[in-house]
Amino acid sequence: LKTAMDGRQIMLEPLFPQLFPQPVAQAVEPEGKPSDAHILPKANVDRMVSASLPLGSKTSIEAKVVVQHLASEFVAFVTSEADAVSKARGDRCITSKHLIQAFENLGLGQYAASLGAMLAAQPPTAAKRVATVQQRVATISIQQPDAVPRV
């Protein structure tokens, strides 16, 4: 339960409770308070909310907290499905292909197309850059000098 500014108690529940029938054990800090380690940073969520609203719009603290929890729950939901996809394929790491497949598996295919387009527009990762450089080096024919006698 969270306490709103006007004293009301707000209960934040999972976005898809039917998919998580048993409550997830929360990490507890030494003081006995639940940890917010699984929650997205408030400043980042506030920035996204502000960017999507018209200029001059204001949002209440309660609304920001609710959006923060909803966004965190959504990320966890999609990531858990992507993890299941990667494990089903025998992979140890979640890739963009796993995320796109997770969106399609969850019935969010309309977002999968835009996610694929966004990922295609991203600059190549370091591994791809290294592979490209290695490929270029392999195609360059370097002339080896004739044996030079030592003096």
N, C-alpha and C positions, 0 to 999 in steps of 0.2 A: 504494500500500500504506500502510496505517495500522498503527501499533504499538499493541497493546493494553497495558493496565497489567501484565499477566502476561508480557509479552514476545512474545506471539503476533503474527504479521503478519496483518492483516485486509485483504482486497481488496474494495473497494467497486466494484461493477459497476452499469451502468445497469439500471433497473427493467425496461425492455422492450428488451433488446439486439437483437431481431430488427427493431425499427423504426429503430435507429441502428447500421447495420452498420459504419460507419467511425467511429473515435473522433473526437469533437469536439475541435478544437484549443483548448487551454486558454490563457487569458491568463497571461503570465509577468511577475512583478514584476521590478524591476531586480536584486534579489539572486539571481534565478534560480529562486525558488520559485514553484510554481503559485499563481495568485490564487484566492481563494474568493469572488470577486465574484458568481458565479452561485449561491451557496449561501445559503439563508435564514438569517437571524440565529439564533444558537444560543439566545439568551434567549427569543425568541418561540416557537421549537419546543419548548423545555423547558416553557414555560407551557402550551402546548396539550397536551403529554403529561401533565403534572401534573393538568390539569383533567379529563382523561378517565380517570384512574386513581382507585381508591378512596383515601380519606384515609390517610395513613401509609405508602403504597406508596413504594418507592424504586426508582430505575432506575440502572443502571451508566452510566458515562461512555461506554463502547463502544456501548451501546444508544441513548443520546442522539445520538451521532454518526451511527449507522446511520439512525435515524429522521429526523435532519436531512437527510441525503443523499437518503433516499427521498422525503421531502416536497418537496425542491427538484426532484428528478427528475420527480415527479408534476406539479408546477406548470408546469415547462418543457414537459412532454408535452402537457398540456391547452392551454397558451398557444400552442404551435406549431400545434396543430390549429385553435384559434380564429383564429389569424392566417391560416391557409390558407382558412378559411371567409370571413373578411372580405375577403381578396384576391379570392376567387372571386366575391363579390358586388360587387366594385369599390369597397369601402370602404377608407378609409385608417386607420381607428381601430377597435380591438376593442371591441365593446359587449357588454352582458349577453346580448343575443340570440345573438351569435356564440359566447359561452361555452356557452350552453345547447345550441346546435346542435353544438358540439364534443363535449360530453358524450354526446349522442345518437349522433354519428358514431363515437365510440370504444367504443360498447357500454356506456356508463355512464349509460343512461337513467334508472335508478332514482335517481341523484343529481340529474339535471336537474330533476325535479319539485320536490325540496326546495330546489334552488338558485333556481328561479323563485319559490317561495313566500317565500324569504328576501329576494330582491331586491325583491319587491312590498312587503315590510314595511319596507324601508329608507326613510329620509326622502328627499324629492325632491332632486335635484342642483341646483346653483346655476343651471344653464341652464334647468331646468324652472321654478324659482322665478321667474326673470326673465320667462320666457314667460307665466307665470300672472299676474304683476303687469301686464305689458303688455296682456294680454287684459282684465284688470279695468279698467285705465285707458281702454282703447278703448271699453268698454261704458258708461262713465260719461259722461253728457252734461253738459258744463260750459257753463253759460250765459255767454255773452260779454256784458260790460256794454256799454251803448250808448256811442257815442263821447262822451267827455267833452271839452268845449272847454278848451283851454289858456288860462291866464291870463297 
